[in-house]
Amino acid sequence: MPTTPEAAPRRRDRTHYLYLAVLAAVVLGVLVGFVAPGFAKDLKPLGTGFVNLIKMMISPIIFCTIVLGIGSVAKAAKVGRVGLLALGYFVLMSTFALAIGLVVGNLLHPGSGLHLDPAAANSAHKQATTAAGGTEFLLGIIPTSFASAFTSGQVLQTLLVALLAGFALQKLGAKGKPILNGIEHIQRLVFRILSMVMWAAPIGAFGAIAAVVGETGWGALRSLAVIMIGFYLTCLVFVFGVLGAVLWIGARVNIFSLLKYLGREFLLILSTSSSESALPRLIAKMEHLGVSKPVTGITVPTGYSFNLDGTAIYLTMATLFIATAQDKPLSLGEQISLLVFMIIASKGAAGVSGAGIATLAGGLQSHRPELVDGVGFILGIDRFMSEARALTNFAGNAVATVLIGSWTKEFDRAQAGRVFAGQAPFDETTLLDEHSGPPPERKEEREPAATG
């Protein structure tokens, strides 16, 4: 991966071209859907083909990220109280964010009235539920062989093997380090392939949106607007309501003061749609705010993989949207099991562009395989929601760092007061030089789960 300052802007520029192409494809697909609905319906295979490419990546992404994630938990836990506090907080807040996404999704019912391809959904549903009851379901989680977990298309089988492999590597200790390093390299390869697949997103978005608009007309645009507006409002309530209350109760810090202090970082994230772009600046600014180096060094990098509040809200709301749009709403039991699955699987959506889509498809594949094709529809508006995801993730990690610092008495409140009052301005040139990049070893560990 290129690490020079000159390489990064080129990569971001190419990503912007892709985003612009997706936006143009969505607009073109809407126009074709209205002007030539009959022709637009015939474009559905373009969206289906792209979804199949994404489905192809689900098993390797789930396996690599879960195995490496368990390794990260073990490392974080070894640092003592700070690591344990951080991990406990991350799990609690991620679960809460997933639950909020489910609650809002059930209140808004996004996707209602679209009736996307109900005949195909019914056929697939019958096939998918033939062995979905009780004992058969539990036995179905166990693969017939280690390799079949990656070839059968059963995400829960991949998840089981990944959990077993992760805990086994923990037990191996130092002897398992070469294997973990190998899995890190495999993960880089997987994410590189995923980034290549994402360049087909404009074609997939064009075909999916054109076909849906051709079938449903204005109903499609109305439903897309409902989920986008609902998602943005939910993120705002979560940041200013939930995180704001937790920050004030736990550290007596005003959320508005903290977010104002991080204003430049939010602008940077808004322009790149990636919270990773502001990672070095967040570390530097948290230390400048008064959080100790050890707390910042543990909490921020770990949070970038395990504290993804915006992504959690998105995953659950998008899942309910896709299910409702295809007239196959999830039961309460399915929603709860989906929440449990997403708590683990969302850790794999940490950064690479398209990883969130792959995780969304993985959740559907594990619970309701007949709904996976609906991912192609939401792909058209995924770009519009990526900024809210990234901004919410970033705000959540900033709040977590201050909270952990306060709880461990590693937070200088006097310094924070001076910073918020403008009496201790942030020295860009001096402080950012110290945090322009992580040490090579840590960058190697975090790089696979970072960029989107």
N, C-alpha and C positions, 0 to 999 in steps of 0.2 A: 504494500500500500504506500502511495506517495505521502511523504510527511513534510516536504519542503513548503515554505510559505507560498511559493509560486504555484505549486500543484493544486492547493486547495481551492483557489478561486476558479480554476479551470473546471474542476469537478462540479462546483456549485453552478457554474454557468450552464454546463450540459444538463444538469438536473432542471434548471429553469426552462430550458428548451423543451424538455419532456413535459413539464407541467403545462406550459403554454400549448403544446401539441394536444394534450388531454383536454384542455379547456376548449380549444378550437374543434376537436372531435365531438365533444358534447354538444356544442352549439350546432354543428353541422348535422349531428344525429337527430336533434330536435327538429330542425328544419325539414330534413328528409322524412321524418315521421309524420309531420303535418302535411307536407306537400304530396308525398307518395306513400301512403300507409301500406298499400299492398306490397310494394317493393321493399319497404322498411322491414316488414315482417320476415322477409327472406334473408335479411342480414343477421338474423339471430345466431347462426353458426359462428360468426366472428366473435361475438361475446362468449359463446360456449367454448370455443377453442382457447380463448385467453384464460377462462376459468380453469380449464383442464390443465393448462401450463402451471397455474398457481397450485392446483391440487397436487401436481407432480412433486412440488417442493415441500409439501406439508410435513411428511414423515421425517425427512432429514433435518428440517429446521427444528421441529419439536424435539427430536432426539439430541441434537447437538446442544441446544440452548438449555434443556433441562439438565443434562449431564454436567455441563460447565456451570450451570446455576447452582447446583448442589455443591460443587466445589467452592464456589464463591461464598456460599453460606458458611461452609466450614471455616474458610479463611477469616471471614468477618467475625465469627463467633470466638475465634482464638484471641482476638484483641481485647476480650474481656467485656466489661460493663458497657462500654460505648457501642460495641458491635451488637451485643444482645439487645440493648435498648433500641438501636436503629432498626434491626431486623423485626423486632416485635411491632414497632410503630409502622413500618412499611407494610407488613402483612395486614395489620388492622385497618390502615387507611385504604389500602388497595381493595380489601374486601368491602369496606364501606362505600367506596366509589363505585364498585361493581353493583352493589345493592341499589345505590341511587339511580344508576342507569336503568336497572330493571324497573324500579318504581316509576320513574318518569316515562319510560317506554310503555308501561301498562296504562298510565294516565292519558298519554297522547294518542296511543294506538296509531303510530305512523305506518303508512302503507295500507291502511284500510281502504277498501273500495277499488284496489288495483286489479285484483283477480288475475294474477299473472299465471298463465298456463296451468289452470287447475287440473285438466285432464292428465297431463304428464305427471303432475305432482301426486295425484291420487294413485296412479300406476306405480310410481316409484315408492310411494309410502307403503303400499301393500307388500312390495318386495322387501322393504327395509324393516318391516315390523314382524315378519314371520318368525323371527327368533329373538324377539325383544323382551320376552317376559322372564322375570324372576331368575331362576337358576340358569337358563339358557344365556341370559344377558351376562351374568357373572362369568360363566365358563367361556363366553365369547371374547372376554378381555384377555384370556390366556392364549397366546399364539401357538400354533402347532410346531413351530420351530423359531429359532432366533431370527433367521432371515425373513420368515414370512411376516413378521411384525412390520417390516418395511415395504412389503410387496402386496399385502392383502387389502390395503386401503383403510384398515381399521385403526383410527388414531389412538384409541384407548390402548390397543396392543402396543403401539409404539411408545406411548406414555409409560406403560408398565415396564417395558424393557429399559427405557431411559432411566427410570427411578432406580431399578435394580443395578444398572451399570454405574450410576452416580454414587450410590451408597457403597458399592463394591470398591470403586476407586478410592473412596474415603478410607476404607479399611486397609487398602494397600499402602496408604501413606506415601512415603517418598518413592517407593517402587512403582506407584501408579502415575507419577508425574510425567514420564515419557508418553504414556497413553493419553493423558489429558492434553499434553502439548499437541499430539497427533490429532485429537478431536478438534482442538482450536484451529489447526490448519484446514481440516475438513470443513469446519464451519465457515471459514473464510471462502473456501471454494463454493460452498452452497450459497452464501450470500452474494458472491460474484455472479453465479448463475442466475440468482433471483434478480439482481440488478439488470442483467441482460434481458431477462423475461419481461421486466417492467417496461422496456422500450416498446413492447407490443401493446402497452396499455392504451394508447390512442386508438388503435384499431379495435381492441376489445370494447372500449368505452363507446366508440361510434356505433358498432353493431348492436350492443346491448341497449343503449339509449334509443336508437332509431327503432328497434323492434318493440320496445315497451311503449314508446310514444305512439307508434303506429297502431298498437293494440288498444291503448287506453286513452290517448289524447291528452287533454288538459289535466286529467286525474293524476297522471304521472308527475307533472310539474308541481301540482299542489302537494302531493305526498312528499316529494323531495324537499320542498320548502318547509314542510312541517318538521321533518327530522333535523334539517340544518338549523333552523331557528331554535327548536327545542334543545338541540345539543349545545348550542352556544349559550343559551340561557342557563342550562344545567351547569355548564362549566363556570359561568359567572357566579351562580349561587354557591357552588362548591368552594370556589376560591375565596369569595368575600364573606360567605356565611359560615361554612364549615371550617375551612382553614383559618379564617380570621378569628373565629371563636376559639379554636384550639390554640392558636398562637397567643391570644390575649390571656386565656386561662392558664396556659402552661408556661408562658415566659413574660407576660405583661408587656408585649410588644404589639404596636398597632400595625395591622396588615397594610394599611395605606402607606404608612411611612416606609415599610420594607419594600413594597412594590415600587414606590417612587424612587427609592435608592437604586433599584435594579432597572430603571427605565431604559437605559441604553441597551442592556442585555435583551429586554423584551423586543425592542426594535430590531435587533440583530436576528432574533428568533423569528420574528414576523417576516423578515425578508428571505429567510432560508428555510422556513417550515421545519426547523430541526433544533431541538433543545441542546443537542450535542455541540452546536456551533458556539454556544456560550459557556461550555463547561470550564475552560481555564479561567474565564472572567468570574464565574460564580465562586470558584475556589479562592481566588484572590480577594474578591469583595467580601466574602464571608469572614476571612481572616482580618481584613481591614475593619469590619464591623465589630470585631471583638470576640469572635469564636476562635478557640485555640486551634493550632495547626493539626494536632492529632485528631480532634473531633471532626474538623473539616475534611481532613485527608481520608477518614474512614467513611463518613456519612455521605459526602457528595458522590464519590464514584460508585458506592454500593447503591445509593438511591437511584442513580441513572439506569440501573438494571432492575431494581426491585420496587421502586416507588413511582409507578406510572399511573397516576390518578386519571389524567385525561384520556389515556389509552383505555383504561378500564371502563370508564363511562361510555366511550365510543363503542367498545366491543359488545357490551350488553344491549345498548340502544340499537345498534346496527343489526344485531341478531334478531331482536324482536321485530324490527322493520321488515327484514327479509321474510320472516315467517308469516307476518300478517299480510304482506303484499301477495303471498301465494296462497292465502286462505288456509293456512296451516299454523294457527297460533300455538305457541308453546304452553303446555299445562304448567301449573305451579310446581309440580315435582320436577319437570324438565328444566324449568328456569332455575331451581335451586341446584340441581346437578350441573347445569351449565355454569352457574356462578362458581361452584367448586372447581370445575375444570379450568375456567378462565383465571382463577387465582394462581394456578400453576402455569398454564400455557401463556398467559399475558406477559410473563417474564421474557418470553422469546420475541416480543414485539418491541424491544427496547430501542432500536435505532435505525435499522436498515430500511430504506424506502421499499415498501411492499411487504415487510414482515408483518405489519398489522393486518393487512388483507389476508396473508397466509394464515395467521392465527385465527382470524374470523372464520375463514373457510374450514380450519381444523376443528373449531368448536361445533360448527354445523355438521361437519362430516361425522363427528363422534356421536352426536345426539340425533340429528335428523338429516341423513344423507341426501334426501330428496330435495332439500332446500339449498344445496350448495350453489346451484346455478344462479341463484339470486344475487350472489356476490358480484356478478358482472353488472348488475343494475346500480348498486351503490358505488361501484367504482367511479361512476361519472361525477359523484359529488364528494368522493373521498378527499380530493385535493382541497376543496373548500373547507373541510373540517380539520385538515392536518394542522393548520395554524393554531386552532383552539386546543387541540391535543397537546402540541408542543408547549404552548404557553402555560397550560394547566400543569403539565408535568414539571416544568421548570419552577413554577411557583410552589408546587408541592415539595420539591427538593430544597428550595430556599427556606421554607417554613420548617421543614424537618431538621435542617442543620442548626437553626437558631434554637429549636426546642431541645434537641439532644444536648447542645452546648449548655443550655440553661439547666436541664435536669442533672447534668454531670458537674455543674458548677465550673464550667469551662467557658463561660460567656461573660465578657467584660461589659457590664451595663453602662458604665460611665463612658466608655469609648463609643458604644452604640448611641448614647445620647448626644455626644458631640458630632457624630456622623450625621444623624438625622437632623440636627440643628444647623448643619452646614459649616461647623467649626473645624471639621477634619476631612477636607475634600479628598477624594480618591485620586492618588497619583498614578495616572495611567502608565507612564513610561517606566517608573521604578517597580511598581508592584506587578505589572503584567509580565515584565521580563523574567520574574521569578516563577511565573506560572504559564509560560508560553506553551508548554507541553509537558506531559507526565514523563517520568523516567521510562526508558525503553522497555523495562520488564512490565511495568503496569500498563503501558500503552498496548503491548502485545496481548495482555489479558482482556482489555476492555474493547479493543478495536472491533472484534467481530460483532458486538452488539451495539454498535454506535454509528449512526448517520441518518436518522429520519424521523 
